[in-house]
Amino acid sequence: MEALITLSVRMLLAAYLAAGGIAKLTDRRRFDGIVLDYRLLPPRPALRVAAALPWIELILAAGLLAGLRPAALGAALLLVLYGAAMAVNLARGRRLMDCGCGAKPQRLSGWLLLRNAALAAGALFAA
């Protein structure tokens, strides 16, 4: 039963990351703007991060589908980093910005922090 739950969690995470990576690649200009809007890095490094993140998400999704433990650990780390970036901006009072999570715009919220924490916990379980 535990193997089935682990497989289900890996598939859910893989789908989540793949969908996010594809959405980011589909509208690169929008995603570049979102990463810049987080104001965590100077513009040039922020744009490099924006270019790399969709590919990182897709690579992690493929690794999760293959059952690779490092991919689950990487997904957990990425989700924690995303949550930290959101938390910094929420602490700054910046609730109206798009989280950049996928194709549909979503405002930053405590709910997104909880969601990312739950997904990161699932990734650690899958590891």
N, C-alpha and C positions, 0 to 999 in steps of 0.2 A: 504494500500500500504506500509506503514511504517513497518508493521508486516512482510510482505513478504521480504522487504529489510533486516530487522534484522535477519530473519531466514536464508536468503541467506548468509549474512556475517558470522553468526555463523557456518554454514555448511562449508564455505570456510576455516575459521580458524580451525575448527575441522579436516578437511582433511589435511591441511597444517601441523598442529601439530602431527597428527597421522602418517603421512608419515615420518616426521622427527624423531619421536620417534622410529618407526619401523626400519628406516635406521640406527639409532644409536645402537639399540640393535642387529641388524644383523651383524654389524662389530664393535664390542666393542673395539677391539685392536686399530683399526684406530681412533675411536672417542676418546679413552683415549689419544692417541698421539696428536690429535688436541687440546684437552683441555689443555694438558701440554704445547703445543706450544704457547698458548695465553700468557703464563708467567704472569698470574695474581695472582696465588696462589702457595704456595709451593707444591711439588709433591704429598704428601700424601693427603692433602685436595683437590687438583685438581682432583685426581683419584676418590675420594668420590663424588665430584660434577659430574664428568663424569658418574658415575654409577647411580646417582639419576636423572639426566636430562631427559633421555628417558622416565622414568616412570612418571615424572612430566608432560611431554608433553602428554603422553597417558591419564593420569587422567584428565588433562585440556580438552583434546579433547572429552572425554566422558561427562564431565560436560557441555561443549558447546552443544553437541548433546542433552543433557537433558534439555537445556535451563536454566541452573543455572547461575545466575548473578555473583556469586563469581568466577566461572570458566572464565568468560569473563574478569573480573578484573585481575585475575591471569595471563591470557594469555597476557593481555596488559603489565603487569609488567614484565613478562618473556621476551617479545619481546623488551621492553625498555632496560632490562639488557643485552640481547644479543647485541643490538645496541651499548650500552655503551662499552662493551668488544671489539667490532669491532672498535669503534672510538678510543679507547686507542691504539690499535695496529696500526691503520692507522696513528695516530699522531706520533707513534714511527717509522714510515716509513716502516712498515712490511706489504706490499701489496701482497706479493707472497704466503702468507699462506692460507690454506683452511679455509673457514668460519665454516665448520662443520654443515652446514644447512641441509644437507640431503645426499642421496646416491651419488649424482654426485658432485665431487669436484668443488668448486667455490672460486676464489680468493677474498680477501677482496676488497671492493670498496665503493665509495660514493653511488653507485646505491643500494647496499645492505642496507646501512643506511637508504636511502629513503624508500626502500621496507619495512623494519622493522617498520619505523615510520608510514607508511600507514597502515600496518597490526595492529599495536598497536592502531591507531586511530579507525580502524574498530572494534577492540575488545571493546574499550570504548563506541563506538556507540551501540554495541550489548548489553552492560551492561545496 
